[in-house]
Amino acid sequence: AQRVTQPEKLLSVFKGAPVELKCNYSYSGSPELFWYVQYSRQRLQLLLRHISRESIKGFTADLNKGETSFHLKKPFAQEEDSAMYYCALSPGGYNKLIFGAGTRLAVHP
Amino acid sequence: DTAVSQTPKYLVTQMGNDKSIKCEQNLGHDTMYWYKQDSKKFLKIMFSYNNKELIINETVPNRFSPKSPDKAHLNLHINSLELGDSAVYFCASSQDWGGNTIYFGEGSWLTVV
């Protein structure tokens, strides 16, 4: 079964602290993995995709096939990072996003 | 220059009514989608159209009927609205069906009372 699990509904940190939003997936083939961000009452925006291996807004994510994980990390959180973060999987070659339940990141001053 | 636009943004209606949400993209994409975000913020795909043809229908009740008059538009019509239909509906589009970035609209907040 294709599934994305984000175990934390809420992650609360102070400004300047490191952040790690966890994502595990279940898929037998070679998936594409993404992180989407949704700021308060705004549209979902693509933050990262694993094939591009880039850093956006200081966030990085590495695909670990052994652990079937794609955790999102940032060394120093900023208040403007407060948002809902969704990990998503796309079955190889198909544009059908399967989303995790999302993690709300709250960064406090 | 909004890429994916949906109307209305907010809709409050009574149970049993029929309503439509419209979506348009000006990106020249071939593929469009409807996603539903429920009260627990869980996002799930409902439908996908590629070049006006239905390619995904994720076991959605047949009260929901998407219509794609051309590849730039994908409208969602809902008959006999129920309380459980209250959600945020997101339209999205991508270049084509094969592994491209998906761009989302701002969402339509539907409340059924």
gemmi code that builds the backbone of each chain (N, CA, C; Angstrom):
import gemmi

chains = {
    "A": [
        ("ALA", (0.843, -1.189, 0.000), (0.000, 0.000, 0.000), (0.887, 1.251, 0.000)),
        ("GLN", (0.389, 2.269, -0.670), (1.136, 3.529, -0.710), (0.668, 4.403, 0.439)),
        ("ARG", (1.592, 4.806, 1.260), (1.212, 5.578, 2.435), (2.321, 6.519, 2.823)),
        ("VAL", (1.950, 7.679, 3.363), (2.901, 8.636, 3.908), (2.513, 8.908, 5.352)),
        ("THR", (3.467, 8.784, 6.240), (3.193, 8.974, 7.653), (4.001, 10.146, 8.195)),
        ("GLN", (3.299, 11.088, 8.780), (3.955, 12.171, 9.507), (3.510, 12.031, 10.955)),
        ("PRO", (4.386, 11.528, 11.809), (3.952, 11.142, 13.151), (3.574, 12.301, 14.062)),
        ("GLU", (4.083, 13.483, 13.766), (3.820, 14.622, 14.643), (2.766, 15.527, 14.054)),
        ("LYS", (1.693, 15.790, 14.815), (0.689, 16.747, 14.335), (1.180, 18.161, 14.554)),
        ("LEU", (1.917, 18.361, 15.638), (2.383, 19.699, 16.001), (3.821, 19.618, 16.462)),
        ("LEU", (4.630, 20.528, 15.943), (6.009, 20.651, 16.396), (6.207, 22.110, 16.803)),
        ("SER", (6.530, 22.306, 18.048), (6.638, 23.651, 18.598), (8.086, 23.885, 19.025)),
        ("VAL", (8.705, 24.927, 18.472), (10.104, 25.218, 18.783), (10.267, 26.714, 18.990)),
        ("PHE", (11.415, 27.086, 19.560), (11.750, 28.497, 19.683), (12.607, 28.925, 18.504)),
        ("LYS", (12.512, 30.208, 18.206), (13.306, 30.802, 17.130), (14.782, 30.487, 17.352)),
        ("GLY", (15.441, 30.063, 16.271), (16.857, 29.743, 16.347), (17.148, 28.291, 16.664)),
        ("ALA", (16.141, 27.545, 17.065), (16.342, 26.124, 17.376), (16.319, 25.302, 16.098)),
        ("PRO", (16.976, 24.129, 16.109), (16.911, 23.255, 14.925), (15.538, 22.603, 14.821)),
        ("VAL", (15.174, 22.309, 13.584), (13.862, 21.716, 13.322), (14.040, 20.456, 12.495)),
        ("GLU", (13.298, 19.418, 12.859), (13.234, 18.231, 12.013), (11.791, 17.759, 11.968)),
        ("LEU", (11.204, 17.794, 10.795), (9.845, 17.295, 10.609), (9.949, 15.913, 9.970)),
        ("LYS", (9.382, 14.932, 10.650), (9.571, 13.550, 10.222), (8.550, 13.126, 9.162)),
        ("CYS", (9.047, 12.310, 8.239), (8.187, 11.747, 7.201), (8.697, 10.351, 6.881)),
        ("ASN", (7.818, 9.378, 6.955), (8.124, 8.016, 6.513), (7.119, 7.613, 5.447)),
        ("TYR", (7.566, 6.782, 4.540), (6.670, 6.404, 3.453), (6.669, 4.893, 3.270)),
        ("SER", (5.630, 4.439, 2.614), (5.502, 3.030, 2.281), (5.158, 2.951, 0.800)),
        ("TYR", (6.095, 2.381, 0.040), (5.870, 2.242, -1.397), (6.874, 1.240, -1.927)),
        ("SER", (6.437, 0.315, -2.714), (7.305, -0.776, -3.150), (8.227, -0.402, -4.291)),
        ("GLY", (7.884, 0.623, -5.038), (8.700, 0.999, -6.198), (9.649, 2.133, -5.872)),
        ("SER", (9.905, 2.971, -6.862), (10.783, 4.133, -6.688), (9.947, 5.402, -6.696)),
        ("PRO", (9.604, 5.882, -5.540), (8.715, 7.042, -5.489), (9.477, 8.341, -5.687)),
        ("GLU", (8.717, 9.359, -6.001), (9.253, 10.713, -5.867), (8.678, 11.292, -4.591)),
        ("LEU", (9.493, 12.011, -3.869), (9.029, 12.564, -2.592), (9.138, 14.070, -2.589)),
        ("PHE", (8.181, 14.697, -1.921), (8.054, 16.143, -1.914), (7.735, 16.639, -0.503)),
        ("TRP", (8.093, 17.877, -0.270), (7.561, 18.610, 0.873), (6.805, 19.826, 0.341)),
        ("TYR", (5.556, 19.961, 0.786), (4.740, 21.130, 0.480), (4.520, 21.914, 1.764)),
        ("VAL", (4.391, 23.230, 1.628), (4.144, 24.081, 2.781), (2.867, 24.885, 2.534)),
        ("GLN", (2.104, 25.062, 3.594), (0.871, 25.853, 3.509), (0.891, 26.877, 4.634)),
        ("TYR", (1.160, 28.131, 4.285), (1.099, 29.199, 5.272), (-0.369, 29.514, 5.528)),
        ("SER", (-0.606, 30.194, 6.639), (-1.972, 30.404, 7.103), (-2.897, 30.900, 5.993)),
        ("ARG", (-3.917, 30.115, 5.674), (-4.958, 30.446, 4.712), (-4.408, 30.805, 3.326)),
        ("GLN", (-3.293, 30.160, 2.980), (-2.729, 30.370, 1.638), (-2.686, 29.046, 0.895)),
        ("ARG", (-2.302, 29.132, -0.361), (-2.253, 27.920, -1.162), (-1.062, 27.060, -0.772)),
        ("LEU", (-1.182, 25.792, -1.075), (-0.051, 24.877, -0.913), (1.037, 25.253, -1.904)),
        ("GLN", (2.270, 25.258, -1.424), (3.392, 25.578, -2.313), (4.423, 24.465, -2.195)),
        ("LEU", (5.018, 24.129, -3.304), (6.097, 23.162, -3.272), (7.307, 23.767, -2.575)),
        ("LEU", (7.820, 23.039, -1.599), (9.014, 23.504, -0.893), (10.249, 22.792, -1.443)),
        ("LEU", (10.169, 21.465, -1.498), (11.316, 20.670, -1.950), (10.820, 19.436, -2.673)),
        ("ARG", (11.630, 18.950, -3.621), (11.417, 17.610, -4.156), (12.745, 16.892, -4.122)),
        ("HIS", (12.725, 15.617, -3.841), (13.973, 14.943, -3.522), (14.912, 14.861, -4.715)),
        ("ILE", (14.358, 14.855, -5.933), (15.245, 14.684, -7.071), (16.073, 15.943, -7.347)),
        ("SER", (15.626, 17.081, -6.838), (16.358, 18.307, -7.124), (17.481, 18.546, -6.119)),
        ("ARG", (17.362, 17.909, -4.932), (18.426, 17.975, -3.922), (18.887, 19.417, -3.665)),
        ("GLU", (17.943, 20.311, -3.530), (18.323, 21.700, -3.283), (17.843, 22.118, -1.899)),
        ("SER", (18.305, 23.278, -1.481), (17.889, 23.840, -0.200), (17.024, 25.060, -0.483)),
        ("ILE", (15.835, 25.068, 0.074), (14.912, 26.175, -0.113), (14.610, 26.772, 1.259)),
        ("LYS", (14.782, 28.086, 1.380), (14.517, 28.789, 2.643), (15.259, 28.134, 3.801)),
        ("GLY", (16.410, 27.554, 3.517), (17.219, 26.939, 4.553), (16.823, 25.519, 4.901)),
        ("PHE", (15.768, 25.007, 4.253), (15.313, 23.640, 4.507), (16.017, 22.654, 3.563)),
        ("THR", (16.318, 21.488, 4.089), (16.838, 20.395, 3.281), (16.097, 19.120, 3.651)),
        ("ALA", (16.119, 18.178, 2.734), (15.521, 16.869, 3.020), (16.277, 15.827, 2.227)),
        ("ASP", (16.655, 14.769, 2.874), (17.374, 13.680, 2.218), (16.533, 12.421, 2.212)),
        ("LEU", (16.483, 11.805, 1.060), (15.747, 10.553, 0.939), (16.615, 9.418, 1.476)),
        ("ASN", (16.105, 8.680, 2.441), (16.808, 7.528, 2.994), (15.984, 6.297, 2.640)),
        ("LYS", (16.408, 5.604, 1.592), (15.626, 4.458, 1.119), (15.646, 3.307, 2.109)),
        ("GLY", (16.754, 3.173, 2.852), (16.832, 2.089, 3.833), (15.798, 2.255, 4.944)),
        ("GLU", (15.643, 3.487, 5.380), (14.684, 3.765, 6.445), (13.345, 4.233, 5.900)),
        ("THR", (13.210, 4.307, 4.593), (12.017, 4.836, 3.911), (11.579, 6.138, 4.578)),
        ("SER", (12.526, 7.068, 4.653), (12.218, 8.347, 5.294), (12.641, 9.502, 4.404)),
        ("PHE", (12.015, 10.633, 4.648), (12.327, 11.858, 3.908), (12.080, 13.015, 4.875)),
        ("HIS", (12.912, 13.072, 5.905), (12.704, 14.071, 6.955), (13.149, 15.451, 6.479)),
        ("LEU", (12.414, 16.472, 6.906), (12.709, 17.865, 6.543), (13.458, 18.518, 7.697)),
        ("LYS", (14.564, 19.193, 7.369), (15.395, 19.760, 8.427), (15.741, 21.208, 8.140)),
        ("LYS", (15.898, 21.948, 9.224), (16.422, 23.310, 9.128), (17.220, 23.575, 10.380)),
        ("PRO", (18.443, 24.072, 10.262), (19.289, 24.214, 11.443), (18.817, 25.311, 12.415)),
        ("PHE", (18.223, 26.381, 11.875), (17.822, 27.493, 12.742), (16.430, 27.980, 12.308)),
        ("ALA", (15.425, 27.662, 13.087), (14.055, 28.020, 12.720), (13.806, 29.517, 12.856)),
        ("GLN", (12.980, 30.045, 11.953), (12.553, 31.437, 11.990), (11.038, 31.499, 12.208)),
        ("GLU", (10.583, 32.618, 12.773), (9.145, 32.736, 13.036), (8.333, 32.590, 11.764)),
        ("GLU", (8.855, 33.072, 10.652), (8.108, 33.004, 9.384), (8.033, 31.584, 8.824)),
        ("ASP", (8.716, 30.648, 9.468), (8.603, 29.242, 9.056), (7.330, 28.599, 9.606)),
        ("SER", (6.660, 29.276, 10.496), (5.423, 28.724, 11.076), (4.412, 28.477, 9.972)),
        ("ALA", (3.986, 27.234, 9.843), (3.094, 26.844, 8.742), (2.745, 25.370, 8.912)),
        ("MET", (1.919, 24.897, 7.998), (1.594, 23.477, 7.929), (2.493, 22.860, 6.865)),
        ("TYR", (3.145, 21.764, 7.197), (4.055, 21.113, 6.266), (3.526, 19.727, 5.930)),
        ("TYR", (3.457, 19.461, 4.645), (2.968, 18.175, 4.173), (4.067, 17.447, 3.405)),
        ("CYS", (4.296, 16.216, 3.777), (5.139, 15.333, 3.006), (4.247, 14.598, 2.006)),
        ("ALA", (4.719, 14.419, 0.795), (3.893, 13.774, -0.222), (4.734, 12.829, -1.062)),
        ("LEU", (4.072, 11.800, -1.543), (4.711, 10.794, -2.372), (4.003, 10.746, -3.707)),
        ("SER", (4.762, 10.605, -4.763), (4.184, 10.414, -6.080), (4.697, 9.088, -6.620)),
        ("PRO", (3.811, 8.120, -6.876), (4.265, 6.847, -7.438), (5.064, 7.090, -8.708)),
        ("GLY", (6.141, 6.373, -8.881), (7.070, 6.637, -9.954), (6.435, 6.955, -11.287)),
        ("GLY", (6.682, 8.148, -11.782), (6.219, 8.523, -13.110), (4.801, 9.015, -13.168)),
        ("TYR", (4.086, 9.047, -12.065), (2.683, 9.470, -12.099), (2.477, 10.686, -11.205)),
        ("ASN", (1.716, 11.631, -11.681), (1.451, 12.850, -10.925), (0.237, 12.702, -10.033)),
        ("LYS", (0.298, 11.770, -9.120), (-0.790, 11.602, -8.165), (-0.157, 11.718, -6.786)),
        ("LEU", (-0.347, 12.839, -6.139), (0.286, 13.051, -4.849), (-0.506, 12.370, -3.738)),
        ("ILE", (0.224, 11.592, -2.946), (-0.361, 10.991, -1.753), (0.246, 11.725, -0.573)),
        ("PHE", (-0.612, 12.419, 0.173), (-0.123, 13.289, 1.227), (-0.125, 12.594, 2.580)),
        ("GLY", (0.806, 13.013, 3.411), (0.731, 12.678, 4.819), (-0.291, 13.579, 5.496)),
        ("ALA", (-0.506, 13.358, 6.776), (-1.530, 14.116, 7.498), (-1.099, 15.534, 7.820)),
        ("GLY", (0.177, 15.829, 7.616), (0.661, 17.182, 7.860), (1.185, 17.365, 9.279)),
        ("THR", (2.160, 18.262, 9.386), (2.690, 18.659, 10.699), (2.647, 20.172, 10.776)),
        ("ARG", (2.045, 20.659, 11.834), (2.028, 22.112, 12.031), (3.292, 22.499, 12.785)),
        ("LEU", (4.066, 23.369, 12.186), (5.274, 23.886, 12.826), (4.962, 25.261, 13.397)),
        ("ALA", (5.174, 25.403, 14.691), (4.966, 26.695, 15.350), (6.316, 27.146, 15.891)),
        ("VAL", (6.799, 28.279, 15.417), (8.081, 28.815, 15.860), (7.799, 30.034, 16.725)),
        ("HIS", (8.212, 29.945, 17.971), (7.920, 30.997, 18.942), (9.114, 31.931, 19.109)),
        ("PRO", (8.837, 33.215, 19.356), (9.952, 34.186, 19.509), (10.735, 33.964, 20.796)),
    ],
    "B": [
        ("ASP", (-1.813, 37.934, -12.448), (-1.126, 36.839, -13.131), (-1.222, 35.542, -12.330)),
        ("THR", (-2.375, 35.370, -11.650), (-2.575, 34.171, -10.838), (-2.518, 32.925, -11.704)),
        ("ALA", (-1.788, 31.923, -11.256), (-1.567, 30.749, -12.078), (-2.788, 29.819, -12.069)),
        ("VAL", (-3.232, 29.454, -10.863), (-4.403, 28.589, -10.706), (-5.404, 29.353, -9.846)),
        ("SER", (-6.537, 29.658, -10.405), (-7.517, 30.448, -9.670), (-8.823, 29.689, -9.531)),
        ("GLN", (-9.424, 29.820, -8.361), (-10.675, 29.119, -8.061), (-11.705, 30.131, -7.565)),
        ("THR", (-12.942, 29.890, -7.929), (-14.047, 30.698, -7.409), (-15.251, 29.817, -7.109)),
        ("PRO", (-15.977, 30.102, -6.032), (-15.698, 31.160, -5.063), (-14.644, 30.738, -4.047)),
        ("LYS", (-14.113, 31.689, -3.313), (-13.157, 31.370, -2.264), (-13.893, 30.870, -1.019)),
        ("TYR", (-15.046, 31.420, -0.756), (-15.856, 30.996, 0.394), (-17.283, 30.719, -0.075)),
        ("LEU", (-17.846, 29.642, 0.455), (-19.206, 29.277, 0.070), (-19.892, 28.637, 1.259)),
        ("VAL", (-20.993, 29.244, 1.678), (-21.800, 28.679, 2.761), (-23.162, 28.349, 2.161)),
        ("THR", (-23.607, 27.113, 2.349), (-24.844, 26.698, 1.704), (-25.569, 25.680, 2.577)),
        ("GLN", (-26.822, 25.458, 2.279), (-27.611, 24.527, 3.075), (-27.527, 23.116, 2.532)),
        ("MET", (-27.742, 22.185, 3.410), (-27.804, 20.758, 3.013), (-28.834, 20.579, 1.916)),
        ("GLY", (-28.492, 19.725, 0.985), (-29.424, 19.413, -0.091), (-29.264, 20.274, -1.333)),
        ("ASN", (-28.563, 21.396, -1.184), (-28.352, 22.269, -2.349), (-27.335, 21.662, -3.300)),
        ("ASP", (-27.323, 22.224, -4.528), (-26.311, 21.879, -5.535), (-25.428, 23.099, -5.738)),
        ("LYS", (-24.127, 22.893, -5.745), (-23.215, 24.023, -5.926), (-22.059, 23.627, -6.843)),
        ("SER", (-21.421, 24.652, -7.417), (-20.252, 24.418, -8.266), (-19.091, 25.285, -7.822)),
        ("ILE", (-17.902, 24.754, -7.995), (-16.665, 25.500, -7.785), (-15.924, 25.488, -9.114)),
        ("LYS", (-15.488, 26.682, -9.519), (-14.820, 26.772, -10.816), (-13.311, 26.898, -10.632)),
        ("CYS", (-12.579, 26.391, -11.597), (-11.124, 26.463, -11.553), (-10.584, 26.731, -12.947)),
        ("GLU", (-9.612, 27.626, -12.978), (-8.971, 27.963, -14.249), (-7.470, 28.065, -14.026)),
        ("GLN", (-6.693, 27.572, -14.978), (-5.241, 27.752, -14.904), (-4.753, 28.392, -16.198)),
        ("ASN", (-3.797, 29.326, -16.029), (-3.260, 30.029, -17.200), (-1.806, 29.667, -17.450)),
        ("LEU", (-1.448, 28.463, -17.029), (-0.055, 28.003, -17.158), (0.162, 27.180, -18.422)),
        ("GLY", (-0.892, 26.926, -19.147), (-0.759, 26.092, -20.334), (-0.572, 24.618, -20.012)),
        ("HIS", (-0.960, 24.226, -18.806), (-0.794, 22.828, -18.387), (-1.852, 21.925, -19.003)),
        ("ASP", (-1.481, 20.640, -19.115), (-2.414, 19.661, -19.680), (-3.237, 18.955, -18.606)),
        ("THR", (-2.731, 18.936, -17.380), (-3.359, 18.110, -16.345), (-3.872, 18.973, -15.200)),
        ("MET", (-5.090, 18.677, -14.756), (-5.687, 19.410, -13.640), (-6.264, 18.430, -12.631)),
        ("TYR", (-6.408, 18.901, -11.400), (-6.778, 18.048, -10.276), (-7.750, 18.776, -9.341)),
        ("TRP", (-8.486, 17.968, -8.591), (-9.196, 18.460, -7.422), (-8.751, 17.649, -6.217)),
        ("TYR", (-8.374, 18.371, -5.151), (-8.019, 17.759, -3.876), (-8.980, 18.270, -2.824)),
        ("LYS", (-9.226, 17.433, -1.822), (-10.090, 17.815, -0.702), (-9.281, 17.823, 0.583)),
        ("GLN", (-9.398, 18.908, 1.347), (-8.730, 18.988, 2.647), (-9.811, 19.027, 3.718)),
        ("ASP", (-9.856, 18.002, 4.552), (-10.941, 17.919, 5.535), (-10.617, 18.732, 6.789)),
        ("SER", (-11.499, 18.633, 7.764), (-11.365, 19.475, 8.966), (-10.100, 19.147, 9.751)),
        ("LYS", (-9.564, 17.964, 9.554), (-8.317, 17.591, 10.228), (-7.099, 17.911, 9.375)),
        ("LYS", (-7.309, 18.682, 8.317), (-6.234, 19.143, 7.442), (-5.654, 18.028, 6.575)),
        ("PHE", (-6.367, 16.906, 6.503), (-5.873, 15.808, 5.679), (-6.248, 16.056, 4.226)),
        ("LEU", (-5.233, 15.971, 3.339), (-5.421, 16.244, 1.909), (-5.521, 14.962, 1.123)),
        ("LYS", (-6.527, 14.904, 0.251), (-6.661, 13.696, -0.550), (-7.106, 14.053, -1.960)),
        ("ILE", (-6.519, 13.360, -2.929), (-6.911, 13.613, -4.316), (-8.316, 13.087, -4.562)),
        ("MET", (-9.073, 13.839, -5.355), (-10.420, 13.415, -5.734), (-10.437, 12.995, -7.209)),
        ("PHE", (-10.018, 13.921, -8.052), (-10.081, 13.684, -9.495), (-8.838, 14.244, -10.169)),
        ("SER", (-8.547, 13.680, -11.351), (-7.552, 14.287, -12.212), (-7.992, 14.151, -13.658)),
        ("TYR", (-7.780, 15.210, -14.394), (-8.072, 15.227, -15.819), (-6.792, 15.535, -16.574)),
        ("ASN", (-6.595, 14.837, -17.680), (-5.479, 15.126, -18.564), (-6.041, 15.397, -19.952)),
        ("ASN", (-5.803, 16.584, -20.460), (-6.358, 16.973, -21.753), (-7.852, 16.687, -21.843)),
        ("LYS", (-8.567, 17.117, -20.834), (-10.030, 17.017, -20.728), (-10.534, 15.597, -20.506)),
        ("GLU", (-9.631, 14.639, -20.330), (-10.088, 13.264, -20.079), (-9.853, 12.878, -18.621)),
        ("LEU", (-10.841, 12.248, -18.017), (-10.740, 11.810, -16.631), (-9.721, 10.684, -16.515)),
        ("ILE", (-8.720, 10.848, -15.658), (-7.726, 9.789, -15.483), (-7.660, 9.283, -14.050)),
        ("ILE", (-8.134, 10.041, -13.092), (-8.201, 9.566, -11.713), (-9.582, 9.901, -11.158)),
        ("ASN", (-10.205, 8.919, -10.525), (-11.444, 9.138, -9.785), (-11.306, 8.309, -8.522)),
        ("GLU", (-10.995, 8.978, -7.431), (-10.632, 8.258, -6.212), (-11.851, 7.934, -5.358)),
        ("THR", (-12.684, 7.072, -5.838), (-13.830, 6.572, -5.061), (-14.601, 7.721, -4.400)),
        ("VAL", (-14.862, 8.716, -5.194), (-15.622, 9.856, -4.708), (-17.103, 9.599, -4.989)),
        ("PRO", (-18.003, 9.968, -4.048), (-19.430, 9.760, -4.313), (-19.852, 10.392, -5.630)),
        ("ASN", (-20.793, 9.740, -6.309), (-21.167, 10.289, -7.621), (-21.978, 11.571, -7.534)),
        ("ARG", (-22.190, 12.079, -6.314), (-22.762, 13.437, -6.179), (-21.746, 14.483, -6.649)),
        ("PHE", (-20.477, 14.079, -6.693), (-19.421, 14.970, -7.151), (-19.171, 14.696, -8.628)),
        ("SER", (-19.318, 15.723, -9.444), (-19.096, 15.515, -10.873), (-18.184, 16.611, -11.412)),
        ("PRO", (-16.967, 16.247, -11.788), (-16.064, 17.217, -12.390), (-16.421, 17.403, -13.857)),
        ("LYS", (-16.131, 18.607, -14.347), (-16.363, 18.864, -15.762), (-15.211, 19.705, -16.285)),
        ("SER", (-14.659, 19.278, -17.417), (-13.537, 19.981, -18.007), (-13.908, 20.419, -19.418)),
        ("PRO", (-14.409, 21.649, -19.561), (-14.809, 22.106, -20.900), (-13.631, 22.283, -21.847)),
        ("ASP", (-12.471, 22.589, -21.282), (-11.228, 22.665, -22.052), (-10.097, 22.429, -21.069)),
        ("LYS", (-8.884, 22.299, -21.572), (-7.836, 21.856, -20.647), (-7.398, 22.931, -19.669)),
        ("ALA", (-7.885, 24.158, -19.830), (-7.557, 25.219, -18.883), (-8.566, 25.332, -17.740)),
        ("HIS", (-9.637, 24.565, -17.831), (-10.695, 24.660, -16.831), (-11.084, 23.280, -16.306)),
        ("LEU", (-11.271, 23.213, -14.990), (-11.809, 21.994, -14.382), (-12.741, 22.429, -13.260)),
        ("ASN", (-14.034, 22.283, -13.512), (-15.035, 22.707, -12.545), (-15.523, 21.507, -11.747)),
        ("LEU", (-15.944, 21.782, -10.516), (-16.436, 20.716, -9.640), (-17.875, 21.026, -9.259)),
        ("HIS", (-18.774, 20.149, -9.649), (-20.180, 20.320, -9.310), (-20.564, 19.303, -8.248)),
        ("ILE", (-21.250, 19.759, -7.225), (-21.641, 18.872, -6.132), (-23.157, 18.930, -5.965)),
        ("ASN", (-23.789, 17.775, -6.079), (-25.241, 17.678, -5.907), (-25.591, 17.267, -4.491)),
        ("SER", (-26.770, 17.678, -4.066), (-27.336, 17.219, -2.782), (-26.300, 17.299, -1.665)),
        ("LEU", (-25.824, 18.475, -1.407), (-24.736, 18.670, -0.449), (-25.088, 18.118, 0.928)),
        ("GLU", (-24.089, 17.515, 1.561), (-24.219, 16.936, 2.896), (-23.256, 17.651, 3.846)),
        ("LEU", (-23.539, 17.531, 5.145), (-22.686, 18.189, 6.139), (-21.231, 17.763, 5.993)),
        ("GLY", (-21.033, 16.488, 5.675), (-19.671, 15.957, 5.566), (-18.901, 16.478, 4.362)),
        ("ASP", (-19.572, 17.202, 3.494), (-18.876, 17.779, 2.341), (-18.144, 19.062, 2.723)),
        ("SER", (-18.397, 19.557, 3.913), (-17.710, 20.769, 4.370), (-16.211, 20.506, 4.404)),
        ("ALA", (-15.459, 21.312, 3.691), (-14.019, 21.091, 3.547), (-13.450, 22.247, 2.725)),
        ("VAL", (-12.137, 22.197, 2.565), (-11.495, 23.109, 1.620), (-11.164, 22.302, 0.378)),
        ("TYR", (-11.574, 22.785, -0.761), (-11.329, 22.092, -2.025), (-10.247, 22.859, -2.782)),
        ("PHE", (-9.190, 22.131, -3.122), (-8.081, 22.742, -3.845), (-8.037, 22.231, -5.271)),
        ("CYS", (-7.979, 23.170, -6.184), (-7.722, 22.839, -7.571), (-6.209, 22.908, -7.787)),
        ("ALA", (-5.704, 22.146, -8.718), (-4.273, 22.150, -9.005), (-4.046, 21.798, -10.466)),
        ("SER", (-2.838, 22.092, -10.933), (-2.504, 21.709, -12.304), (-1.023, 21.356, -12.397)),
        ("SER", (-0.673, 20.617, -13.442), (0.717, 20.298, -13.727), (0.895, 20.235, -15.231)),
        ("GLN", (2.152, 20.342, -15.650), (2.460, 20.366, -17.078), (1.811, 19.198, -17.805)),
        ("ASP", (2.033, 18.026, -17.277), (1.391, 16.841, -17.831), (1.278, 15.787, -16.748)),
        ("TRP", (0.991, 14.575, -17.143), (0.693, 13.525, -16.180), (1.938, 12.882, -15.588)),
        ("GLY", (3.079, 13.196, -16.157), (4.252, 12.416, -15.787), (5.272, 13.083, -14.886)),
        ("GLY", (5.010, 13.176, -13.612), (6.043, 13.530, -12.655), (6.485, 14.981, -12.628)),
        ("ASN", (5.584, 15.894, -12.923), (5.965, 17.311, -12.860), (5.434, 17.978, -11.611)),
        ("THR", (5.965, 19.145, -11.316), (5.510, 19.901, -10.158), (4.031, 20.238, -10.293)),
        ("ILE", (3.323, 20.075, -9.195), (1.891, 20.385, -9.156), (1.705, 21.749, -8.502)),
        ("TYR", (0.940, 22.601, -9.146), (0.682, 23.957, -8.649), (-0.753, 24.021, -8.160)),
        ("PHE", (-0.920, 24.545, -6.944), (-2.232, 24.571, -6.316), (-2.870, 25.955, -6.381)),
        ("GLY", (-4.195, 25.955, -6.422), (-4.958, 27.174, -6.236), (-5.047, 27.511, -4.754)),
        ("GLU", (-5.738, 28.599, -4.452), (-5.795, 29.076, -3.071), (-6.841, 28.353, -2.234)),
        ("GLY", (-7.641, 27.550, -2.859), (-8.624, 26.790, -2.097), (-9.987, 27.453, -2.064)),
        ("SER", (-11.004, 26.632, -1.972), (-12.386, 27.112, -1.814), (-12.946, 26.506, -0.535)),
        ("TRP", (-13.309, 27.387, 0.401), (-13.817, 26.927, 1.706), (-15.314, 26.702, 1.597)),
        ("LEU", (-15.731, 25.450, 1.619), (-17.156, 25.112, 1.527), (-17.674, 24.731, 2.898)),
        ("THR", (-18.730, 25.411, 3.340), (-19.377, 25.075, 4.605), (-20.830, 24.729, 4.322)),
        ("VAL", (-21.222, 23.534, 4.720), (-22.608, 23.089, 4.530), (-23.305, 23.131, 5.889)),
        ("VAL", (-24.412, 23.852, 5.945), (-25.120, 24.007, 7.235), (-26.504, 23.351, 7.192)),
    ],
}
model = gemmi.Model(1)
for chain_id, residues in chains.items():
    chain = gemmi.Chain(chain_id)
    for i, (resn, *xyz) in enumerate(residues, 1):
        res = gemmi.Residue()
        res.name, res.seqid = resn, gemmi.SeqId(i, " ")
        for name, pos in zip(("N", "CA", "C"), xyz):
            atom = gemmi.Atom()
            atom.name, atom.element = name, gemmi.Element(name[0])
            atom.pos, atom.b_iso = gemmi.Position(*pos), 0.0
            res.add_atom(atom)
        chain.add_residue(res)
    model.add_chain(chain)
structure = gemmi.Structure()
structure.add_model(model)
structure.setup_entities()
